[in-house]
Amino acid sequence: MTCAQARALIQSHHAAVLTTGPNTYDRFVRQFGNECDWPEVPVSISVPARDGECRLYRCEEPPFNFPD
């Protein structure tokens, strides 16, 4: 699917599991929503789409480095 189609699907359903390769898949979410479980947040990643690379969001722990 194209990047626009993937984004529309995620936006309309708030989250979607999409294939990212022949044997891989991942769950993608809206940028601003509550689909991630605490302490995870939506993090932007690049994934392949029919029309090139596409920036989507998936839930990950925030990349904070707290000083000791």
N, C-alpha and C positions, 0 to 999 in steps of 0.2 A: 504494500500500500504506500501511497505517497505520504510525505511528511504532514501535509494538511489533513489528510484523512485520519492519520494516527492521532494527531492533536484533537480533531473533532470528536473522535471516538472516546478519548480519555476525558475530554471536557464534558461530554454528554453523560458518561457513566461514572465520573469522578475518579475512576481507576480502571485499568485494564491490563490483562496479562497478554503480552505480545511476544512473538518469536523474534529473536535477535540473530539467529543463525540456524544452520541445519539441525542442530541438536540442543539449542539453548533458548531460553525464554526468560522474561523478567516482568515484574509488576511495575507499571508506570502510573503516576498519579498527577493530579492537577498541581500547579505551582502554589496556589493559595487555596488550601483546603485543610481538612482534618483527617485525611486518609492514612496518615502515618501514626504509628504507635510511639508514645513518648519513650525515649528521648530522641527518636529519629525525626528528621526534617526532610522536605523535598530538596534533592540535590540534582542539578542539571548535569546530564551526560549526553554524549553524542552517540547516536545509533544509526545504522544504515537504513535507508528508505529507498523506495523505487526511484525517487528523483534526487538522490544524493544523501548526504549526512543530515540528520535531524536532531535538534536539541529537545530532549524530553526530560522528565523528572521522575526519579525513583526515591524511595525512602532509604536514608542512610543516617548513621549517627553523625552529628555535626563535627566538622573537622577542627574543633577548638583545641588549642594546646594551652593548658593552664600552667602558669609558672609555679615552680615549687616554693 
